[in-house]
Amino acid sequence: MKIAIISTVGGYSWAGSEEMWKLLALELLQSGHKVAVWANVAITSSEELVEFNRLGGKAFRLEPLNRLTRRTTNIGLLNRYRALTKWKPDLVCISVGAPADPVWQPDLLKLINSLEVPLIMIVQGNAEGLVAGDCQRNLLGPIYTSARLVIFVSQQNANMLERQLAVSLPQATILSNPIRTRLPKPLPWPMQNPNEIRFATVARFELIHKCQDHTLAAFSSSQWRERNWRLSFFGEGPDKRYLQDLIRHYGLSDKVDLCGYVRDFRKIWSNQHFHILNSHSEGLSLALIESLFCGRPALVTRAGGNAELVRDGMEGFISPGMHPEIVAETLERAWVNRGYWEEMGRSGFLRAADWVKDDLGSRLKASVLDKAGHP
């Protein structure tokens, strides 16, 4: 078969949202299928696709749309998917960062509406407000109801999209994102400075989705200033400057570090005790899966599948909201129970190892080919 994969994610050279379609592409190529990927320029140039290229996969670069090019695609003067049409795939798989992504890419929307081959949708994240208005619902409803298969990374995302579109998606399935390195056991508990508690957040610097500003506000009280702790933000993103300004604003420069992007998650968690991920928008955070595999408990909000993976008081703590005062209350509960963190970390490792199946690649490939009518 010839399978075309489209990623709508832009602005990054790689993201956790790309791991699923990459795994699918590698599994298909290794089984003798032909695979071509359409993705943003940085992703198609990423070293993450070295194995994909070696196995014979084709990568087509998508230039991001701006105000002018979006208008020209809307009237049909620009079509970034002409090569896909000429390639004549037997199946099209679209991986979206959020369910309404096709609305913002007119040429993609036209492609979807003209398809005469099966369509598979992979939804990597969702949140309140990401689908809004009758116009969007009218455009998106037929896409998701007509897709042969809709893959979600969390049940919460699936339930939310059905509510947002007021439709049923009986063809939906839930599959976890893969982990790059599967650990046989959790990392040793950090002992470099046992009197200093080390918190970390691993997420792109997009505060509207990841809410690092709420985390800083929660730590800004006089009570927290008197305690011995450090907070490290790992990642990159458009809000880096604002995050630096906010650290200074709260007078936390001696407590908080911006550590940049670190690809090997084991290097991060070898000397960090606790993961804070008070997100507004999630699918199921790959960074959370990685920290649990390393044996580190986490504070999470009920965004995406994070609260499906972390059970309150067992693998970490669930904050009932993202407001700084509510996050501060959950942090306080975590701090009081810090003597149990190592035990929670061991539970987190077992939870993550069971959640992310070691045959995820073959399951993913089988689901896609089955819906495409391929034996």
Secondary structure, 3 states (H helix, E strand, C coil): CEEEEEECCCCCCCCHHHHHHHHHHHHHHHCCCEEEEEEEHHHHCCHHHHHHHHCCCEEEEECCCCHHHHHHHHCCCCCCCHHHHHHCCCEEEEEECCCCHHHHCHHHHHHHHHCCCCEEEEECCECCCCCCHHHHHHHHHHHHHHCCEEEECCHHHHHHHHHHHCCCCCCEEECCCCCCCCCCCCCCCCCCCCCCEEEEEECCCCHHHHCHHHHHHHHCCHHHHCCCEEEEEECCCCCHHHHHHHHHHCCCCCCEEEEECCCCHHHHHCCCCEEEECCCCECCCHHHHHHHHCCCCEEECCCCCHHHHCCECCCEEECCCCCHHHHHHHHHHHHHCHHHHHHHHHHHHHHHHHHCCCCHHHHHHHHHHHHCCCC
